Amino acid sequence: MAAEPAVAPTGQLRAAYIVANLAQAHRDPATGVVTGVVADLTRELGRRAGVPTTIAPLATAADVLEAVRSGSADIGFVAPNPQRAGVVLYSQTYMLVQQSALVRADSKMQSVHELDRAVQTIGVNTDDSVGVWLRERLGAARIRATPDYTLREAAQWLEDGTVIAFAGNRQRLAANTREASGLRLLPDNFYGVPQAIAVPLDRSDRLKWIDAALDDLRAGGFLADSVSRSGVDGLDVAPAEPHGAADPKHGRLE
């Protein structure tokens, strides 16, 4: 599967992802080595393109999109939220990241379906996909956002009753509050956030090549093996879809 020069114009496939999104990948703080589904995909795409790869851990989805838009990254791993439309082109969805919520251990809540009640506030991280999803669907409960992806503020909010629950992807919620006592993760999920690969608006040729590669990687079991090997809670391989359906205007989050 030979790549067109448009895939890696510098001779190196440069990828960017959200460092706080542990469902995407994990960066070893000592060595800087990135592992996980994003790392597996980047290296396999580079192998197919016949070029070396780099993987840049960036702070936010906005940073990843700007890196792709500006050309400092060839591909970026993000969720194609409606608010992120018109900035980049998105590949088909390759993975779903399940979203749930933390509550206090003494909470009577047993399901995410109990959260939409009046006078209740649900915490989320700023620019996180689950916050977008909840704002569009909650009828009674309110949303409060924090930029603190370490979840220290989330744990404090739950402890003092500022929020009744804190929503996010299962892996990040569990991993970042492992040392916090008095909290538990609800057993069910709101929905699976679609994960796609972003490319610049003028690189439809790059997008076509990536979509073809993802078709092959899904059919051959590569994606399933990568998800299983990651050990991340709440990951599913996305089913095959018509190309172009990852565009937010198609109602991906509904």
C-alpha positions in Angstrom: 0.0 0.0 0.0 2.3 2.8 -1.3 1.6 6.3 0.1 1.3 9.4 -2.0 3.9 12.1 -1.1 0.9 14.1 0.4 0.7 11.7 3.3 4.1 12.7 4.8 5.4 15.7 2.8 8.5 16.2 5.1 9.5 12.5 4.8 8.2 11.9 8.3 4.7 11.2 9.5 4.1 13.7 12.3 1.1 12.9 14.6 -0.4 14.8 17.5 -2.8 13.6 20.2 -4.2 14.9 23.5 -1.8 13.9 26.2 -4.5 13.9 29.0 -6.6 11.4 26.9 -5.4 8.1 28.3 -7.9 6.3 26.1 -5.9 7.4 23.1 -2.4 6.7 24.4 -0.1 6.7 27.4 3.2 8.7 27.6 5.9 7.3 29.9 7.0 10.2 32.0 10.5 8.8 32.3 11.2 7.8 28.7 8.7 9.9 26.8 7.7 6.7 24.9 4.1 6.8 23.7 2.1 3.5 23.7 -1.6 2.7 23.0 -4.0 2.7 20.1 -2.8 6.1 18.8 0.8 5.0 18.9 0.0 1.7 17.2 -1.9 3.5 14.4 0.7 6.2 13.8 3.5 3.7 13.5 1.5 1.4 11.3 0.5 4.2 9.0 4.2 5.3 8.9 5.2 1.8 8.0 2.7 1.6 5.2 3.9 5.0 4.0 7.6 4.0 4.2 8.5 6.9 6.5 9.5 7.3 10.2 7.0 8.7 12.7 6.9 11.2 15.5 4.0 11.5 18.1 3.5 14.9 19.8 1.5 14.9 23.1 -0.4 18.2 23.2 -2.4 19.7 26.0 -5.9 20.0 24.4 -8.0 19.1 21.4 -7.7 22.7 20.2 -3.9 22.4 20.3 -4.1 19.2 18.2 -6.5 20.8 15.6 -4.2 23.9 15.4 -1.2 21.7 14.8 -2.9 20.0 11.9 -4.4 23.2 10.5 -1.0 25.0 10.6 0.9 22.1 9.1 3.1 21.3 12.1 1.4 17.9 12.3 0.3 15.8 9.4 -2.4 14.0 11.3 -4.2 14.6 14.6 -6.2 12.3 16.8 -9.4 13.9 18.1 -13.2 13.5 18.4 -15.0 15.2 15.5 -17.4 17.4 17.6 -19.7 19.7 15.8 -17.8 22.6 17.3 -14.7 21.4 15.5 -16.2 21.4 12.1 -14.7 23.4 9.3 -11.2 23.5 10.8 -9.9 20.2 9.4 -11.1 17.1 7.5 -12.0 14.0 9.5 -11.4 10.4 8.7 -14.0 7.7 9.4 -14.3 6.7 13.0 -11.8 4.1 14.1 -12.7 3.7 17.8 -15.3 4.6 20.4 -14.4 5.8 23.9 -17.1 5.1 26.4 -18.1 8.0 28.7 -19.3 7.6 32.3 -19.2 9.5 35.5 -17.6 9.6 39.0 -19.8 10.0 42.1 -19.2 9.9 45.8 -19.0 6.5 47.3 -22.0 7.3 49.5 -24.1 8.5 46.5 -27.4 6.7 45.9 -26.9 7.0 42.2 -26.3 3.7 40.3 -26.6 4.8 36.7 -25.8 7.7 34.4 -29.5 7.9 33.6 -30.2 9.2 37.1 -28.1 12.4 36.6 -30.5 14.7 34.7 -32.4 16.1 37.7 -33.1 19.7 38.7 -30.7 21.6 41.0 -28.0 19.1 40.3 -24.7 20.1 38.7 -22.4 17.7 36.7 -18.8 18.5 36.3 -16.8 18.1 33.1 -13.4 19.1 31.7 -13.2 22.2 29.5 -13.2 21.2 25.7 -14.1 17.6 26.5 -16.5 15.8 24.1 -18.7 14.6 26.9 -19.4 18.1 28.0 -20.6 19.0 24.5 -22.8 15.9 24.4 -24.3 16.6 27.9 -25.0 20.3 27.1 -27.1 19.2 24.1 -29.1 16.7 26.0 -29.6 17.6 29.7 -33.0 19.1 30.4 -32.7 19.9 34.1 -29.1 19.4 35.5 -26.4 22.0 34.9 -22.9 21.7 33.7 -19.7 23.1 35.4 -16.4 22.9 33.6 -12.8 22.9 34.8 -9.6 22.9 32.7 -7.9 20.7 35.3 -7.4 17.4 33.5 -5.6 15.9 36.5 -9.1 15.7 38.1 -7.8 17.1 41.5 -10.5 19.8 41.2 -13.1 17.2 40.2 -12.3 15.2 43.3 -12.6 18.3 45.4 -15.9 19.3 43.8 -17.3 15.9 44.5 -16.1 15.9 48.1 -17.6 19.2 48.9 -20.8 18.8 47.0 -20.1 21.4 44.3 -21.1 18.7 41.7 -23.2 15.6 42.1 -21.1 13.7 39.5 -18.1 14.3 37.2 -18.3 13.0 33.6 -15.5 11.9 31.3 -14.0 8.9 29.6 -13.8 5.8 31.9 -10.0 5.4 31.7 -9.2 8.9 32.6 -11.7 9.0 35.4 -10.4 5.8 36.9 -6.7 6.4 36.4 -6.6 10.0 37.7 -8.6 9.3 40.8 -7.1 6.0 41.8 -5.5 7.6 44.9 -8.7 9.5 45.9 -10.8 7.9 48.5 -14.5 8.1 48.7 -15.3 8.0 45.0 -16.7 5.4 42.7 -17.2 5.1 38.9 -20.8 4.4 37.7 -21.0 1.0 36.0 -22.7 2.2 32.8 -22.0 4.7 30.1 -23.5 7.8 28.5 -22.3 7.0 25.0 -19.1 6.2 23.0 -17.2 9.3 21.8 -16.1 8.7 18.2 -12.3 9.0 17.5 -11.1 10.1 14.1 -7.9 11.2 12.4 -7.8 14.9 11.4 -6.0 16.2 8.3 -5.7 19.7 6.9 -8.7 21.0 4.8 -6.7 21.0 1.6 -5.5 17.4 2.0 -8.4 15.3 0.7 -5.8 13.1 -0.9 -4.2 12.3 2.5 -7.7 11.7 3.9 -8.5 9.2 1.2 -5.3 7.3 1.9 -6.0 7.2 5.6 -9.6 6.0 5.2 -8.4 3.2 2.9 -5.8 2.2 5.5 -8.4 2.2 8.3 -10.7 0.0 6.2 -7.8 -2.5 5.9 -6.7 -2.3 9.6 -10.3 -2.9 10.8 -10.9 -5.8 8.4 -7.6 -7.4 9.2 -8.0 -7.3 13.0 -5.3 -4.7 13.6 -7.6 -2.3 15.4 -9.2 -5.0 17.5 -5.8 -6.3 18.6 -4.6 -2.8 19.4 -7.6 -2.0 21.5 -7.3 -5.3 23.4 -3.5 -4.8 23.9 -4.0 -1.3 25.3 -5.8 -2.6 28.4 -7.9 0.6 28.5 -11.4 0.4 30.1 -14.2 1.4 27.8 -12.7 1.1 24.3 -14.5 -0.4 21.3 -13.5 -0.7 17.6 -16.0 1.4 15.6 -18.0 -0.5 13.0 -17.3 0.1 9.4 -19.1 3.2 7.9 -19.4 5.0 4.6 -16.5 7.4 4.1 -17.3 11.0 5.1 -19.8 10.0 7.8 -17.4 11.2 10.5 -18.2 14.8 9.5 -20.1 16.3 12.5 -22.8 17.6 10.3 -24.0 14.0 9.9 -25.1 13.9 13.5 -22.4 11.6 14.8 -23.2 12.5 18.4 -26.9 11.8 18.2 
